[in-house]
Amino acid sequence: MITPMDIHNKTFSGQLRGYSKDEVNAFLEELASDYEKIYREHRAMEEEMDIIRTKLRNYEKMESTMSHTLVMAQETADNVKKNAHKEAALSIQEAQSEAQKIVSDAEAARRKMNADLLKAEGDMNLYIEKLLSNFKSALALIEAAKAARAPQAVQAQQPVASEPSEPTAEAEPSSSEEAAAPAVEAPAAAPAPAGGNLFDEAAKTVAPKEEN
């Protein structure tokens, strides 16, 4: 590229009938002045362009860095989000398992309690039935003891007048056998309860008195 100094230092060889040297030199001086002005403006513009290019490269680097940073931040946020979802799902699963275990334990405790209550109720019913049976047996023994009395003496029957006949040994019992036989049979004693109680004395059979 031609510089203003090149224009100032330019010389031409002389020839016959050529251009006027003074006019050519004046034109070259004017041209060199204008060219120098344009040349300086061009250099200034190139320097500004260099500065702008440098800034642009810096901006591009910054943009690249920011983009990379944004990508990394997005990836980090995605990872954090995924990990949070996993931890939340795990926590929910553990909570559900714990809740199911608590419910299962409570249900088992409820069933055991119901079974214990049923068993206690059955035992109580059996105990009540046993008590009622003992009371009924005791009451029966008391009633039997009240009803048991000494047998009355049997009055000798008057013989009916009839023709005398010879007594036989087989027909008439002896007076000793009649005296030994009881006149009234005592009532049978009620069975005593299996476990025994205070009313055992009343269970004894009242023996009939022998006739004098």
Disulfide bonds with the S-S distance in Angstrom:
none
